[in-house]
Amino acid sequence: MRTAISNRVFSIDEYIQHEWVAERKHEFINGQLFEMPGEKDINNELALNFVVLFKFNFLKTNYTIYAHDVKIKIPNEDKIYYPDVFLTKEAKTDKNKYVKNSPEIIVEVVSPSSQINDYVDKFLDYTKIPVLEYYIIVEPETTLITVYFRSQNGWEASKYSNINDEVDLPKFGFKFKLPDIYSGK
Protein backbone atom coordinates (compact mmCIF):
# COMPACT_ATOMS: atom_id res chain seq x y z
CA MET A 1 0.00 0.00 0.00
CA ARG A 2 1.29 3.44 -0.90
CA THR A 3 1.60 6.12 1.76
CA ALA A 4 1.59 9.87 1.20
CA ILE A 5 4.86 11.60 2.14
CA SER A 6 3.03 14.10 4.44
CA ASN A 7 -0.40 15.23 5.53
CA ARG A 8 -0.01 18.47 3.60
CA VAL A 9 -2.36 18.99 0.66
CA PHE A 10 -0.64 20.41 -2.43
CA SER A 11 -2.15 22.25 -5.37
CA ILE A 12 -1.10 21.03 -8.82
CA ASP A 13 1.14 24.09 -9.26
CA GLU A 14 2.78 23.47 -5.86
CA TYR A 15 3.30 19.84 -6.82
CA ILE A 16 5.03 20.76 -10.09
CA GLN A 17 7.28 23.25 -8.28
CA HIS A 18 8.05 20.60 -5.66
CA GLU A 19 9.10 18.12 -8.36
CA TRP A 20 11.61 20.60 -9.82
CA VAL A 21 13.70 20.44 -6.64
CA ALA A 22 12.79 17.02 -5.19
CA GLU A 23 15.51 14.38 -5.01
CA ARG A 24 12.96 11.62 -5.73
CA LYS A 25 9.93 11.65 -8.03
CA HIS A 26 6.40 11.71 -6.66
CA GLU A 27 3.03 10.95 -8.15
CA PHE A 28 0.18 13.33 -7.29
CA ILE A 29 -3.18 11.96 -6.15
CA ASN A 30 -5.84 14.33 -4.85
CA GLY A 31 -3.34 16.78 -3.37
CA GLN A 32 -1.13 14.12 -1.80
CA LEU A 33 2.39 13.21 -2.93
CA PHE A 34 3.42 9.57 -3.17
CA GLU A 35 7.11 8.80 -3.53
CA MET A 36 7.95 6.58 -6.45
CA PRO A 37 10.15 3.59 -5.73
CA GLY A 38 13.50 3.31 -7.42
CA GLU A 39 13.61 0.90 -10.30
CA LYS A 40 15.85 -2.03 -11.09
CA ASP A 41 18.14 -1.92 -14.08
CA ILE A 42 15.97 -4.48 -15.93
CA ASN A 43 12.90 -2.20 -15.59
CA ASN A 44 14.86 0.66 -17.12
CA GLU A 45 16.20 -1.53 -19.94
CA LEU A 46 12.72 -2.78 -20.87
CA ALA A 47 11.30 0.76 -20.87
CA LEU A 48 14.19 1.96 -23.03
CA ASN A 49 13.58 -0.93 -25.46
CA PHE A 50 10.07 0.47 -25.95
CA VAL A 51 11.50 3.96 -26.51
CA VAL A 52 13.85 2.64 -29.20
CA LEU A 53 11.11 0.54 -30.80
CA PHE A 54 8.67 3.47 -30.84
CA LYS A 55 11.32 5.93 -32.04
CA PHE A 56 12.28 3.67 -34.93
CA ASN A 57 8.68 2.93 -35.96
CA PHE A 58 7.10 6.35 -35.39
CA LEU A 59 10.06 8.48 -36.53
CA LYS A 60 8.31 9.99 -39.53
CA THR A 61 4.99 10.64 -37.80
CA ASN A 62 3.83 13.51 -35.65
CA TYR A 63 4.05 11.44 -32.47
CA THR A 64 6.40 12.33 -29.64
CA ILE A 65 7.76 9.69 -27.26
CA TYR A 66 8.36 10.51 -23.61
CA ALA A 67 10.04 8.36 -20.98
CA HIS A 68 10.28 8.52 -17.19
CA ASP A 69 10.34 12.28 -16.52
CA VAL A 70 7.29 13.74 -18.25
CA LYS A 71 4.01 13.35 -16.41
CA ILE A 72 0.42 12.60 -17.45
CA LYS A 73 -2.66 14.21 -15.88
CA ILE A 74 -5.89 12.27 -15.59
CA PRO A 75 -8.73 14.35 -17.07
CA ASN A 76 -11.12 16.05 -14.63
CA GLU A 77 -9.19 14.70 -11.64
CA ASP A 78 -6.30 15.82 -9.47
CA LYS A 79 -4.11 12.87 -10.39
CA ILE A 80 -0.74 13.02 -12.13
CA TYR A 81 1.46 10.01 -12.89
CA TYR A 82 4.92 9.37 -14.33
CA PRO A 83 4.46 6.56 -16.85
CA ASP A 84 7.59 4.72 -17.93
CA VAL A 85 6.94 5.49 -21.61
CA PHE A 86 4.14 7.12 -23.57
CA LEU A 87 3.35 8.23 -27.09
CA THR A 88 1.33 11.35 -27.91
CA LYS A 89 0.47 13.77 -30.72
CA GLU A 90 -0.17 16.53 -28.17
CA ALA A 91 1.33 19.81 -29.32
CA LYS A 92 4.02 21.31 -27.08
CA THR A 93 2.93 24.49 -25.30
CA ASP A 94 4.10 26.52 -22.31
CA LYS A 95 1.20 25.06 -20.30
CA ASN A 96 2.05 21.40 -20.95
CA LYS A 97 5.83 21.23 -20.92
CA TYR A 98 5.83 19.26 -17.64
CA VAL A 99 2.45 17.52 -17.75
CA LYS A 100 0.77 16.05 -20.83
CA ASN A 101 -2.92 15.26 -21.20
CA SER A 102 -3.37 13.15 -24.34
CA PRO A 103 -1.28 9.97 -24.47
CA GLU A 104 -2.40 7.39 -27.02
CA ILE A 105 -0.12 4.57 -25.82
CA ILE A 106 1.15 4.20 -22.24
CA VAL A 107 3.73 1.62 -21.13
CA GLU A 108 4.40 0.70 -17.50
CA VAL A 109 7.11 -1.75 -16.44
CA VAL A 110 6.00 -3.13 -13.09
CA SER A 111 8.00 -3.75 -9.97
CA PRO A 112 6.90 -5.66 -6.87
CA SER A 113 5.99 -2.40 -5.14
CA SER A 114 4.03 -0.99 -8.10
CA GLN A 115 2.30 -4.10 -9.43
CA ILE A 116 -1.12 -3.62 -7.81
CA ASN A 117 -1.03 0.10 -8.52
CA ASP A 118 -0.16 -0.47 -12.21
CA TYR A 119 -2.73 -3.22 -12.80
CA VAL A 120 -5.60 -1.68 -10.82
CA ASP A 121 -5.33 2.00 -9.88
CA LYS A 122 -3.47 3.22 -12.94
CA PHE A 123 -5.58 1.06 -15.23
CA LEU A 124 -8.75 2.64 -13.84
CA ASP A 125 -7.28 6.13 -14.14
CA TYR A 126 -5.51 5.80 -17.48
CA THR A 127 -8.61 4.40 -19.17
CA LYS A 128 -10.39 7.70 -18.39
CA ILE A 129 -8.12 9.41 -20.94
CA PRO A 130 -10.35 9.82 -24.03
CA VAL A 131 -7.59 9.40 -26.66
CA LEU A 132 -5.78 6.50 -24.98
CA GLU A 133 -5.90 3.42 -27.22
CA TYR A 134 -3.41 1.07 -25.52
CA TYR A 135 -2.14 0.58 -21.99
CA ILE A 136 0.76 -1.88 -21.99
CA ILE A 137 2.04 -3.49 -18.79
CA VAL A 138 5.38 -5.28 -18.89
CA GLU A 139 6.55 -7.82 -16.31
CA PRO A 140 10.34 -7.68 -15.97
CA GLU A 141 10.93 -10.86 -13.97
CA THR A 142 9.08 -13.13 -16.38
CA THR A 143 8.12 -12.90 -20.03
CA LEU A 144 4.65 -11.35 -19.89
CA ILE A 145 3.17 -8.33 -21.62
CA THR A 146 -0.46 -7.39 -21.01
CA VAL A 147 -2.00 -5.09 -23.59
CA TYR A 148 -5.21 -3.34 -22.60
CA PHE A 149 -6.95 -1.87 -25.63
CA ARG A 150 -10.04 0.20 -26.26
CA SER A 151 -12.70 -1.65 -28.25
CA GLN A 152 -16.31 -0.95 -29.12
CA ASN A 153 -17.21 -3.08 -26.07
CA GLY A 154 -15.03 -1.07 -23.66
CA TRP A 155 -11.57 -2.09 -22.51
CA GLU A 156 -10.27 -5.57 -23.28
CA ALA A 157 -6.94 -7.29 -22.64
CA SER A 158 -4.56 -9.60 -24.45
CA LYS A 159 -1.65 -11.34 -22.76
CA TYR A 160 1.58 -12.38 -24.43
CA SER A 161 3.91 -14.78 -22.64
CA ASN A 162 5.57 -16.87 -25.33
CA ILE A 163 8.88 -15.37 -26.44
CA ASN A 164 7.78 -15.99 -30.05
CA ASP A 165 4.54 -14.01 -29.63
CA GLU A 166 3.89 -10.97 -31.79
CA VAL A 167 2.03 -8.04 -30.25
CA ASP A 168 -0.32 -6.29 -32.67
CA LEU A 169 -1.43 -2.69 -32.14
CA PRO A 170 -3.76 -2.47 -35.17
CA LYS A 171 -4.97 1.08 -34.50
CA PHE A 172 -1.40 2.16 -35.23
CA GLY A 173 -0.66 -0.42 -37.94
CA PHE A 174 2.22 -1.56 -35.73
CA LYS A 175 3.46 -4.96 -34.55
CA PHE A 176 6.42 -6.06 -32.48
CA LYS A 177 7.79 -9.35 -31.20
CA LEU A 178 8.56 -10.06 -27.56
CA PRO A 179 12.32 -10.37 -28.26
CA ASP A 180 12.21 -6.71 -29.37
CA ILE A 181 11.47 -5.88 -25.74
CA TYR A 182 13.05 -8.76 -23.83
CA SER A 183 16.33 -8.88 -25.76
CA GLY A 184 19.27 -9.33 -23.43
CA LYS A 185 17.06 -10.50 -20.55
N, C-alpha and C positions, 0 to 999 in steps of 0.2 A: 504494500500500500504506500502511496506517495504522500509525503508530508510537506506542507507549505514551510518555507524558510522562516517566516515570522507571522505574527498576527496582523501586521499592517496591511491595509488594503491600498493597492496602487491603482492609479489611473493608467490607461494605455500609454499616454505620453511619459509618465513617470517610469513605467516599465521599460520603455525603449531607451530612455536616458540611463536607467540603471544598467541595462545590458551593455552599453558603450564602455562602462568602466568595470564591470563585474569580471572576476577571474574565471568563473564558471558560468555556463549558459543556464538559463531558466526558461521554462515554459510558463505561460500566463493563463490562469484559469480563474475567471470571475474575480479579478483583483488580487489574487494570491500568486506568489511566485513559487515554482517547484523546480528545484535544482535537477539538472539532467545528469545522469550517471556518465562517467567516462566510458569510452568504448574500447573494446579489444581491437587489436590490429586487424583481425579477420573481418570484423564488422566494417572497418574503414575500407579495406580492400574490396569487399563486395559492393559497397556503395560506389566506390570509384570505378569499378567495372561497369556499373550502370551509367555513370557519367560518360565514360569513353564510348560505350555502345550507343547512347543517345546522341552524343556529339557527332559521331561518325555517321549515324543514320538520319539525323535531323539537321545536318550542317547547312544545307541549302534551303531551309524553310525559315519561317519567321518565329520559330520557337526559341526560347531561351532556357537553358538548363541551369539550375541552381543546386548547390550541395552544401549541407551542414550549417551554413551561417546566415542564410536568408530565411525569414520566417513566413508563415502563412496564418492569416486571420480567418476564423470561422465566421461566415456571414451572420449578421444580426445577433452575435454573441460576443462576450468579452473573453474570447479564448484565442490564444496565439501559440502555435507550435513551431518547432524546428524539425521539419522532415529531413531525412537523410539526403534525398534527391527529389527534385520535382521539375516538371516541364510545363512551361506556360507561354502563351502568346501575349500576355499582359504587357502593355506599353510601359516603358520606364518613365516615371514622373518624380517630381520632388516629394510628393506625398507617399509614394510606395517604394522608396529606395531601400527601406529596411523590412517592410512587411508587404507581402503580395496577397492578392485576393482571389486569383483565378487560375489555380493549377489544373491541368487536364490529366496529368499522370503524377502520382505521388508514390515514392518508394520508401519503405522503412525496413531497416535491417534490425531485427529484434535482438535483445540481450535478455538474460534471465530476469533482470529487474524491470524491463520495459515490456515484456511479452503480453501480459494481460492488458496493459494500457494500449499497446499497438493493435491488438486483435479486437478489443471491445471499445474502450473510450474513444480512441482516435478513429476507429472505423465509424462509430456513430456520429462523430463530429465531421470527419472528412466528407462523408456521404451527404452532408448538408450543402456542400459547395456545388452550385448549379452546373458548372462546366466540367466538373471532375468526371472523367470517363473510366479511369482505372486507378485502383489502390492496390499496390503490390507489396506483399510482406515476404521478406526473405529470412529464412532460418540459417544462421551461420554454422551451427554445430552439426547439422545434418543437411542433406540435399532435399530442400523443400521450399518451393515458391508458391504462395497463394496469391492468386490474382482475383480481386473483386472487381466486377465490371457492371456498369449501368446497362440494364436491358429494359425492354418495354414492360417487363413484369416487376421492375424494381432492381435491387442489387442482387447479383448472383456471384458464385465463386467457382473457380477451377483451381485444382491443386496439381502441382507438377513435382514428382519426386524421383523419377527415373532420369539418370544423367543424360540419356538420349532423347528426353522429351524436348519438344519445341513449343515455346510459348507464343501464342498468336494474339496480337492486339489489332483486330481487324479494323477498328475505327480509325487507326493510323496507318493501315496497310503495312504493318511492321511485325516481323517475327524474329525471335532469337532462340538459341538453344541454351540449355542449362550450362554447358561448358563455357559459354561466353561470359557467364557470371561466376561460376565456380572454378574457373581455371586457376591452377596453382594451389587449390585447397587440399 
